[in-house]
Amino acid sequence: MDIHSAIADLRAALKNRGRVVFVPTMGNLHAGHISLMTQARAHGDTVVASIFVNRLQFGPNEDFDKYPRTFQADCDQLVAAGVDILFAPTEADLYPEPQEYHVEPPGIQNVLDGEFRPGHFRGVATVVLKLFNCVQPQAALFGKKDYQQLMVIRNMARQLALPIDIVGGETVRADDGLALSSRNGYLSAAERSEAPRLYRLLNDIRAAVRAGERNFAALENAAMAALTAAGWKTDYVAVRRQSDLGIPDATGIPLVALAASRLGNTRLIDNIEI
């Protein structure tokens, strides 16, 4: 696996490499990331991963400084997964001057996770567009665990006519159902045992909707009450349209149940398509 930090070196390395497929990450890789790398091979000739902890998407009270940096272990996993090129820019490489131009997503950036993390999706969209311009891929993979992020990137690519196929990778879970996440490492042993409750409640919502329940607010409130009773501090549980994360206003359309809740000091997110 070749590793490049300079944009010019990366572009030179990608000349005449066929169809390029890209998987951006912030490092601290787990099996969910590696699943995306493995899936990527089916979408192109050259698989490029990136590792960059993007300051722009972290709020002032979030965990940018303590976000785990595990570069050598990440590289070992990427090599084992057959990744061809790793783009690992420094902040000076990617932001050689203050980033004054930004991608401003529409209303979707202000709901659900965006309501509780102001500016987050602005930072995500800006860095992803910049990474796309560096790598110039024909396809890119993003995990469905970050469902709202996937929608923001997919809509950005469509509306800005980017020549990139945006592919959603299925969420990878532990045996007890917990969605794999870099932040799971912050959980204590007791919290880790409790954490799968979030996925179980989303499954309960899916089962109820499939059985014909259409009082989505009641389902959301019941799930939030169950989390509160178990000691969680919940930002939201919501049933939304898959297409745009809008509030459902018709029957028979594809839905997704999403949740974000804090267990101890760790904020967990999850979703399940219906």
PyMOL commands that set and color helices and strands:
alter all, ss='L'
color gray80, all
select helices_A, chain A and resi 7-13+31-43+55-57+71-80+91-94+107-110+113-116+120-135+147-159+182-186+189-194+197-210+216-229
alter helices_A, ss='H'
color red, helices_A
select strands_A, chain A and resi 2-4+20-25+46-51+85-87+139-143+165-169+233-241+255-263+266-273
alter strands_A, ss='S'
color yellow, strands_A
deselect
rebuild
show_as cartoon
